[in-house]
Amino acid sequence: MVWTEGGGSDVGVVAQEGGCGKASAEVGDQGPARVVLTLVETRPARPRMCTMDIRYPRLSVRLDQPLGDRRVVLRSEQRTA
């Protein structure tokens, strides 16, 4: 799910995180035809006990200019803290 707020300059997304993971969003390319958002799940570098729950946080990123008619492209990646 993706939406805009703040006159179209803020783009909101629903991410997924679970256990010890923490979700975040980053703005990538902001071209005239599309905006690329990367959803990142960061996990701890060292193993530890974690719950097995899944959460769906609402995240928001700020664009350089309002989204307008540009297409939103979502990408995802996992990182280790």
C-alpha positions as CSV (number, residue, x, y, z in Angstrom):
1,M,0.0,0.0,0.0
2,V,1.4,3.4,-1.0
3,W,-0.2,6.9,-0.5
4,T,0.8,10.5,-0.5
5,E,0.5,13.2,2.2
6,G,1.6,16.8,2.6
7,G,0.6,18.0,-0.8
8,G,2.2,14.9,-2.5
9,S,5.8,15.5,-1.2
10,D,5.5,12.8,1.5
11,V,5.0,9.2,0.3
12,G,3.8,6.6,2.8
13,V,4.2,2.8,2.6
14,V,3.3,-0.2,4.8
15,A,6.4,-2.3,5.4
16,Q,6.9,-5.7,7.0
17,E,9.2,-6.5,9.8
18,G,9.4,-9.4,12.3
19,G,11.3,-10.7,15.3
20,C,14.4,-8.6,15.8
21,G,14.2,-7.0,12.4
22,K,13.5,-3.3,12.0
23,A,11.9,-1.8,8.8
24,S,12.9,1.5,7.2
25,A,12.3,3.2,3.9
26,E,14.8,5.1,1.6
27,V,14.2,7.2,-1.4
28,G,16.3,6.2,-4.5
29,D,16.0,7.7,-8.0
30,Q,13.5,10.6,-8.3
31,G,13.3,10.9,-12.1
32,P,10.6,12.6,-14.2
33,A,8.7,9.4,-14.8
34,R,9.2,7.4,-11.6
35,V,10.3,7.4,-7.9
36,V,12.1,4.4,-6.5
37,L,11.6,3.5,-2.8
38,T,13.6,0.8,-1.1
39,L,12.1,-0.9,1.9
40,V,14.9,-2.2,4.1
41,E,14.7,-4.8,6.9
42,T,17.7,-4.5,9.2
43,R,18.5,-7.5,11.3
44,P,21.1,-7.7,14.2
45,A,24.5,-8.9,13.3
46,R,24.8,-11.3,16.2
47,P,22.2,-14.1,16.7
48,R,19.9,-13.6,19.7
49,M,16.5,-14.7,20.9
50,C,13.7,-12.9,19.1
51,T,9.9,-13.1,19.0
52,M,8.4,-14.6,15.9
53,D,5.8,-11.9,15.4
54,I,5.2,-10.0,12.2
55,R,4.6,-6.3,12.2
56,Y,3.4,-3.9,9.5
57,P,4.7,-0.4,10.3
58,R,3.6,2.6,8.4
59,L,6.7,4.5,7.1
60,S,7.0,7.8,5.3
61,V,9.7,9.4,3.1
62,R,10.0,13.0,1.8
63,L,10.5,13.6,-1.9
64,D,12.3,16.5,-3.5
65,Q,9.1,17.5,-5.2
66,P,5.5,16.3,-5.2
67,L,4.9,12.8,-6.6
68,G,2.3,14.0,-9.2
69,D,1.8,11.5,-12.0
70,R,5.1,9.7,-11.5
71,R,5.0,5.9,-10.9
72,V,6.3,4.5,-7.6
73,V,8.6,1.5,-7.8
74,L,9.1,-0.5,-4.6
75,R,12.3,-2.5,-4.0
76,S,13.3,-4.4,-0.9
77,E,16.5,-5.6,0.7
78,Q,17.8,-7.0,3.9
79,R,20.7,-5.7,5.8
80,T,22.7,-6.6,8.9
81,A,23.3,-4.0,11.6
